[in-house]
Amino acid sequence: MTTTTVLPETGTRVELTASAATEPVGCVRVVQAEGSVLTLALPQALAPRAGAFVTLRWAAGARGRFVLPAVVVAVNENRIELQPAGEPTIEQLRRYVRGGGGEQVLLRRPGEMDTLGWIRDISEHSVRAHFSGVQLAPGDEVGLLIDLDGEIIEVRATAVKAAGLPQRVPPGPMSVEVVAVFSADEPQAKLIRRYVMRQQLLSRMHA
């Protein structure tokens, strides 16, 4: 039987993936955890329907990430209630290597000009990148074309953070740091892992 000690605590940021979706939703917060029922807050447009099966993921420290299957039992605007549908398991952190930096990435949004930026770091499920003069909010859906040493990866992603920093020297457009989550297929994930590990190896060789 699932116990409350292994469920995410109130205030925890979690990643939610609906069974019929290919992209996870990262802008999700636990607002209440009582017994075996979880209440989550997320953008209303991204809320799954009642009865949908979903998967939750959240940090498990150095061990990796907890993974919990659940079913949506109630939906109220931007809040949903979940009932666990199994025991939490651990996804090993080694499967989600993160690294790199400086790679080019093209941001695509409906009705907007494509914007070229650069990556600060990347894993097989998320990316942190910088763009100039873009306006994004958590929950916004975007397209990303990522150049990893000439190999192009194209994914649909959800912004979970967008923070601006004005450029003062020299004056210029706002530099925006964007954190976005995505669901890579296995060939894409393998390419990202291989690239990041290669970059980590090169970094150690030149340290």
Residue frames as qw, qx, qy, qz and C-alpha x, y, z in Angstrom:
[[0.000, 0.887, 0.461, 0.000, 0.00, 0.00, 0.00],
 [0.386, 0.540, -0.038, 0.747, 1.36, 3.47, -0.91],
 [0.443, -0.629, -0.432, 0.472, 2.16, 5.57, 2.14],
 [0.097, 0.985, 0.139, 0.044, 2.16, 9.33, 2.50],
 [0.523, -0.689, 0.288, 0.410, 5.86, 9.34, 3.39],
 [0.511, -0.064, 0.590, 0.622, 6.84, 8.71, -0.23],
 [0.302, 0.790, 0.489, 0.212, 4.38, 11.17, -1.80],
 [0.347, 0.390, -0.021, 0.853, 5.56, 14.66, -2.78],
 [0.221, -0.484, -0.538, 0.653, 5.10, 17.20, 0.00],
 [0.152, 0.908, 0.381, -0.087, 2.98, 20.34, -0.23],
 [0.028, -0.911, 0.220, 0.348, 4.80, 22.96, -2.32],
 [0.566, -0.231, 0.669, 0.423, 6.81, 20.41, -4.30],
 [0.461, 0.579, -0.317, -0.593, 7.22, 21.06, -8.02],
 [0.661, 0.006, 0.749, 0.055, 6.41, 17.95, -10.01],
 [0.208, 0.290, -0.625, -0.694, 6.33, 16.90, -13.66],
 [0.643, 0.253, 0.591, -0.416, 3.07, 15.44, -14.94],
 [0.143, 0.231, -0.747, -0.606, 2.65, 13.33, -18.07],
 [0.748, 0.172, 0.253, -0.589, -0.80, 12.26, -19.26],
 [0.679, -0.036, 0.723, 0.124, -1.03, 8.75, -20.70],
 [0.622, 0.639, 0.432, 0.133, -2.19, 10.07, -24.08],
 [0.113, 0.977, -0.145, -0.111, 0.38, 12.90, -24.24],
 [0.846, 0.294, -0.127, 0.426, 3.90, 12.90, -25.65],
 [0.260, 0.544, -0.273, 0.750, 5.05, 15.95, -23.69],
 [0.444, -0.432, -0.646, 0.446, 5.25, 16.35, -19.90],
 [0.137, -0.872, -0.155, -0.443, 3.84, 19.36, -18.07],
 [0.595, 0.066, -0.476, 0.645, 6.46, 20.82, -15.77],
 [0.087, -0.354, 0.186, -0.913, 4.66, 23.85, -14.29],
 [0.689, -0.435, -0.501, -0.293, 2.81, 21.77, -11.68],
 [0.002, 0.420, -0.602, 0.679, 2.78, 22.31, -7.90],
 [0.442, -0.358, -0.816, 0.103, 1.48, 20.18, -5.05],
 [0.228, -0.521, 0.074, -0.819, -0.98, 22.32, -3.06],
 [0.671, -0.381, 0.376, -0.513, -2.17, 19.59, -0.70],
 [0.522, 0.211, -0.826, -0.035, -1.13, 16.07, 0.18],
 [0.562, -0.291, 0.476, -0.611, -3.52, 14.28, 2.54],
 [0.841, 0.011, 0.511, -0.180, -3.56, 10.53, 2.97],
 [0.567, 0.019, 0.674, 0.472, -3.24, 9.05, -0.50],
 [0.361, 0.815, 0.432, 0.133, -4.86, 11.98, -2.33],
 [0.422, -0.217, 0.132, 0.870, -2.80, 14.69, -4.01],
 [0.273, 0.888, 0.345, -0.134, -4.14, 18.08, -5.08],
 [0.554, -0.059, 0.303, 0.773, -2.10, 19.76, -7.81],
 [0.224, 0.853, 0.143, -0.450, -2.20, 23.23, -9.36],
 [0.470, -0.044, 0.578, 0.666, -1.32, 23.74, -13.03],
 [0.205, 0.211, -0.259, -0.920, -2.39, 25.93, -15.97],
 [0.646, 0.264, 0.479, -0.532, -6.08, 25.23, -16.60],
 [0.658, 0.556, -0.295, -0.414, -5.51, 24.66, -20.31],
 [0.361, 0.443, -0.820, 0.014, -3.08, 21.82, -19.51],
 [0.508, -0.208, 0.667, -0.503, -5.24, 20.03, -16.92],
 [0.176, 0.004, -0.938, -0.299, -6.09, 16.42, -17.86],
 [0.615, -0.303, -0.284, -0.670, -9.71, 15.25, -17.69],
 [0.620, -0.332, 0.554, -0.446, -11.19, 13.30, -14.79],
 [0.953, 0.102, 0.255, -0.131, -10.48, 9.59, -15.17],
 [0.604, 0.702, -0.365, 0.093, -7.23, 10.12, -17.07],
 [0.892, -0.310, -0.008, 0.330, -4.16, 8.11, -16.11],
 [0.202, 0.923, -0.257, 0.204, -1.05, 10.22, -15.49],
 [0.837, -0.070, -0.276, 0.468, 2.54, 9.82, -14.31],
 [0.224, -0.966, 0.092, -0.092, 4.15, 12.11, -11.74],
 [0.786, 0.160, -0.248, 0.543, 7.90, 12.67, -11.37],
 [0.222, -0.942, 0.110, -0.226, 9.73, 14.64, -8.67],
 [0.283, 0.663, -0.623, 0.302, 13.20, 14.85, -7.21],
 [0.918, -0.362, -0.164, -0.019, 14.50, 11.97, -5.09],
 [0.444, -0.800, 0.359, 0.185, 17.81, 13.58, -4.15],
 [0.047, -0.603, 0.728, 0.323, 20.98, 11.87, -5.32],
 [0.543, 0.075, 0.837, -0.010, 19.04, 8.71, -6.18],
 [0.120, 0.204, 0.701, 0.673, 17.28, 10.29, -9.16],
 [0.396, -0.108, -0.059, -0.910, 13.55, 10.92, -9.47],
 [0.403, 0.187, 0.810, -0.382, 10.43, 9.35, -7.97],
 [0.307, -0.009, -0.622, -0.720, 7.93, 8.07, -10.53],
 [0.291, 0.200, 0.776, -0.522, 4.30, 7.56, -9.48],
 [0.135, -0.293, -0.730, -0.603, 1.38, 6.39, -11.66],
 [0.152, 0.306, 0.572, -0.745, -1.94, 7.98, -10.69],
 [0.074, 0.532, 0.737, 0.411, -5.49, 8.58, -11.87],
 [0.095, -0.162, 0.059, -0.980, -7.29, 11.94, -11.95],
 [0.093, -0.438, -0.876, 0.178, -10.35, 11.70, -9.70],
 [0.037, 0.867, 0.441, -0.228, -11.53, 15.34, -9.82],
 [0.412, 0.237, 0.204, 0.856, -10.89, 18.52, -11.82],
 [0.098, -0.875, -0.412, 0.237, -11.74, 22.04, -10.62],
 [0.236, 0.965, -0.107, -0.051, -10.47, 24.72, -13.03],
 [0.415, 0.708, -0.541, 0.186, -6.70, 24.84, -12.49],
 [0.335, -0.445, 0.758, -0.339, -6.64, 22.21, -9.72],
 [0.778, 0.065, -0.547, -0.302, -6.83, 18.45, -10.00],
 [0.641, -0.465, 0.530, -0.304, -7.04, 15.66, -7.44],
 [0.577, 0.391, -0.704, -0.136, -5.08, 12.45, -7.99],
 [0.864, -0.349, 0.293, -0.214, -5.26, 8.98, -6.49],
 [0.078, -0.557, 0.804, 0.194, -2.03, 6.91, -6.72],
 [0.902, 0.218, -0.109, -0.356, -2.42, 3.86, -8.94],
 [0.897, 0.167, -0.319, 0.258, 0.71, 2.05, -7.82],
 [0.678, -0.606, -0.025, 0.415, 3.88, 2.28, -5.77],
 [0.164, 0.939, -0.269, -0.137, 6.47, 5.03, -6.42],
 [0.916, 0.054, 0.103, 0.384, 9.65, 3.81, -8.10],
 [0.295, -0.767, 0.243, 0.515, 13.05, 5.43, -8.66],
 [0.721, 0.666, 0.021, 0.192, 14.42, 6.54, -12.04],
 [0.744, -0.315, 0.031, 0.588, 18.17, 6.53, -11.73],
 [0.008, -0.900, 0.054, 0.432, 19.83, 9.93, -12.07],
 [0.390, -0.352, 0.641, 0.560, 22.46, 8.51, -14.42],
 [0.404, 0.470, 0.724, 0.302, 19.74, 8.21, -17.06],
 [0.117, 0.935, 0.322, 0.088, 19.21, 11.96, -16.99],
 [0.602, -0.198, 0.045, 0.773, 22.68, 13.39, -17.46],
 [0.138, 0.964, 0.222, -0.036, 22.83, 17.15, -17.84],
 [0.544, -0.437, 0.241, 0.675, 25.59, 19.26, -19.29],
 [0.460, 0.531, 0.427, 0.569, 26.81, 21.00, -22.41],
 [0.138, -0.822, -0.195, 0.517, 26.50, 24.72, -22.93],
 [0.076, -0.551, 0.377, 0.741, 26.82, 27.17, -25.82],
 [0.296, 0.229, 0.843, 0.388, 24.93, 25.09, -28.39],
 [0.239, 0.021, -0.226, -0.944, 22.58, 26.91, -30.73],
 [0.154, 0.412, 0.880, -0.179, 18.83, 26.49, -30.34],
 [0.139, -0.190, -0.387, -0.891, 16.01, 27.90, -32.45],
 [0.198, 0.325, 0.698, -0.607, 12.81, 28.90, -30.64],
 [0.142, -0.219, -0.651, -0.713, 9.61, 28.56, -32.67],
 [0.179, 0.372, 0.654, -0.634, 6.23, 29.99, -31.63],
 [0.269, 0.600, 0.701, 0.277, 2.97, 30.25, -33.61],
 [0.083, 0.937, 0.305, 0.150, 2.56, 33.73, -35.08],
 [0.343, -0.877, 0.232, 0.244, 6.04, 34.85, -33.99],
 [0.506, 0.717, -0.479, 0.015, 9.39, 35.13, -35.72],
 [0.926, -0.104, -0.260, 0.253, 11.80, 32.28, -35.02],
 [0.205, -0.916, 0.300, -0.172, 14.40, 33.34, -32.44],
 [0.782, 0.275, -0.470, 0.304, 17.95, 32.00, -32.28],
 [0.488, -0.791, 0.262, -0.259, 19.45, 31.49, -28.83],
 [0.432, 0.440, -0.757, 0.215, 22.06, 29.46, -27.00],
 [0.828, -0.382, -0.395, -0.115, 21.86, 26.63, -24.49],
 [0.239, -0.730, 0.514, -0.382, 23.19, 26.87, -20.99],
 [0.197, -0.241, 0.945, -0.099, 22.64, 23.18, -20.22],
 [0.712, 0.097, -0.356, -0.598, 20.55, 20.30, -21.50],
 [0.393, -0.146, 0.889, -0.181, 19.32, 16.87, -20.42],
 [0.020, -0.144, -0.884, -0.443, 17.14, 14.34, -22.20],
 [0.099, -0.653, -0.750, 0.008, 14.02, 15.88, -20.64],
 [0.100, -0.939, -0.241, 0.225, 14.75, 19.59, -20.22],
 [0.581, 0.356, 0.074, 0.728, 16.81, 22.50, -21.47],
 [0.225, -0.835, -0.189, 0.466, 17.90, 25.85, -20.07],
 [0.540, 0.359, 0.353, 0.675, 18.55, 28.41, -22.79],
 [0.108, -0.597, -0.136, 0.784, 18.95, 32.15, -23.35],
 [0.352, 0.588, 0.550, 0.477, 17.13, 34.24, -25.95],
 [0.146, -0.166, -0.082, 0.972, 16.96, 37.98, -26.62],
 [0.292, 0.097, -0.094, -0.947, 13.74, 39.99, -26.63],
 [0.395, -0.232, -0.817, -0.351, 11.24, 37.11, -26.29],
 [0.473, -0.266, 0.333, -0.771, 8.12, 37.08, -24.13],
 [0.576, -0.076, -0.803, -0.131, 7.26, 33.72, -22.58],
 [0.534, -0.438, 0.350, -0.633, 5.29, 32.59, -19.54],
 [0.232, -0.156, 0.946, -0.165, 5.17, 29.26, -17.67],
 [0.586, 0.375, 0.652, -0.302, 2.87, 26.91, -19.53],
 [0.462, 0.698, -0.232, -0.495, 3.61, 28.31, -23.00],
 [0.877, 0.125, 0.436, 0.156, 4.09, 25.65, -25.67],
 [0.153, 0.822, -0.398, -0.377, 7.08, 26.15, -27.98],
 [0.945, 0.302, -0.011, 0.125, 9.07, 24.32, -30.62],
 [0.347, -0.790, 0.451, 0.231, 12.83, 23.88, -30.23],
 [0.859, 0.464, -0.160, 0.146, 15.43, 23.00, -32.86],
 [0.554, -0.750, 0.343, 0.114, 18.61, 22.07, -31.04],
 [0.667, 0.638, -0.377, 0.079, 21.99, 21.77, -32.78],
 [0.738, -0.563, 0.369, 0.053, 24.27, 19.23, -31.10],
 [0.362, -0.460, 0.664, 0.466, 27.50, 19.20, -33.11],
 [0.231, 0.253, -0.629, -0.698, 25.60, 19.29, -36.38],
 [0.170, -0.295, -0.934, -0.111, 22.92, 16.79, -35.36],
 [0.296, -0.236, -0.015, -0.925, 19.54, 18.52, -35.15],
 [0.096, -0.332, -0.905, 0.249, 16.91, 17.55, -32.60],
 [0.285, -0.298, -0.213, -0.886, 13.38, 18.95, -32.97],
 [0.217, -0.331, -0.863, 0.313, 11.03, 18.75, -29.97],
 [0.312, -0.700, -0.290, -0.574, 7.85, 20.30, -28.65],
 [0.417, -0.040, -0.611, 0.672, 8.42, 21.77, -25.19],
 [0.335, -0.829, -0.408, -0.186, 6.60, 23.50, -22.33],
 [0.205, 0.557, -0.348, 0.725, 8.17, 26.54, -20.68],
 [0.625, -0.549, -0.531, 0.160, 8.36, 26.18, -16.89],
 [0.399, -0.700, -0.101, 0.584, 10.41, 29.32, -16.23],
 [0.472, 0.625, 0.214, 0.584, 11.17, 32.56, -18.09],
 [0.422, -0.774, -0.154, 0.447, 13.26, 35.18, -16.32],
 [0.478, 0.798, 0.083, 0.358, 14.48, 38.39, -17.95],
 [0.580, -0.538, 0.008, 0.612, 17.73, 40.25, -17.40],
 [0.336, 0.935, 0.047, -0.104, 18.21, 43.68, -19.08],
 [0.775, 0.173, 0.074, 0.604, 21.37, 44.15, -21.12],
 [0.185, -0.940, -0.089, 0.271, 23.12, 47.28, -19.86],
 [0.118, -0.758, 0.505, 0.396, 26.59, 47.06, -21.44],
 [0.052, -0.048, -0.174, -0.982, 25.96, 47.68, -24.23],
 [0.513, 0.231, 0.415, -0.715, 22.23, 48.55, -23.95],
 [0.260, 0.099, -0.812, -0.513, 20.06, 46.11, -25.86],
 [0.700, -0.261, -0.372, -0.551, 17.01, 43.87, -25.77],
 [0.676, -0.465, 0.421, -0.386, 16.09, 41.84, -22.73],
 [0.347, 0.301, -0.888, -0.030, 18.02, 38.59, -22.33],
 [0.785, -0.244, 0.108, -0.559, 15.57, 35.90, -21.22],
 [0.004, -0.287, 0.953, -0.092, 16.58, 32.65, -19.55],
 [0.786, -0.016, -0.158, -0.597, 14.05, 29.96, -20.42],
 [0.224, -0.205, 0.942, -0.139, 13.72, 26.56, -18.77],
 [0.732, 0.163, -0.201, -0.630, 11.56, 24.15, -20.76],
 [0.528, -0.166, 0.826, -0.106, 10.67, 20.48, -20.42],
 [0.633, 0.371, -0.413, -0.541, 10.06, 18.05, -23.26],
 [0.852, -0.099, 0.500, -0.119, 9.63, 14.34, -23.94],
 [0.213, 0.596, -0.673, -0.383, 12.39, 13.03, -26.20],
 [0.966, 0.114, -0.108, -0.204, 11.93, 9.76, -28.04],
 [0.865, -0.377, 0.231, 0.238, 14.60, 7.12, -27.43],
 [0.716, 0.380, 0.130, 0.571, 16.81, 8.01, -30.46],
 [0.047, 0.849, -0.036, 0.526, 16.74, 11.69, -29.42],
 [0.659, -0.727, 0.153, -0.120, 17.41, 10.83, -25.77],
 [0.906, -0.098, 0.166, 0.376, 20.33, 8.61, -26.75],
 [0.511, 0.608, 0.057, 0.605, 21.81, 11.39, -28.90],
 [0.235, -0.871, 0.098, -0.420, 21.52, 13.90, -26.04],
 [0.823, -0.539, 0.169, 0.061, 23.09, 11.50, -23.52],
 [0.842, 0.161, 0.137, 0.496, 25.95, 10.72, -25.88],
 [0.291, 0.753, 0.009, 0.590, 26.56, 14.42, -26.56],
 [0.438, -0.836, 0.130, -0.304, 26.48, 15.43, -22.88],
 [0.890, -0.368, 0.179, 0.200, 28.79, 12.61, -21.84],
 [0.717, 0.390, 0.091, 0.571, 31.21, 13.57, -24.60],
 [0.036, 0.835, -0.058, 0.546, 31.19, 17.18, -23.40],
 [0.681, -0.705, 0.155, -0.126, 31.78, 16.06, -19.80],
 [0.910, -0.060, 0.143, 0.384, 34.71, 13.91, -20.92],
 [0.502, 0.595, 0.041, 0.627, 36.25, 16.78, -22.88],
 [0.277, -0.870, 0.075, -0.402, 35.79, 19.08, -19.89],
 [0.822, -0.533, 0.179, 0.094, 37.66, 16.67, -17.61],
 [0.830, 0.210, 0.129, 0.500, 40.47, 16.26, -20.17],
 [0.325, 0.629, 0.006, 0.706, 41.00, 20.03, -20.28],
 [0.525, -0.830, -0.139, -0.129, 40.56, 20.64, -16.55]]
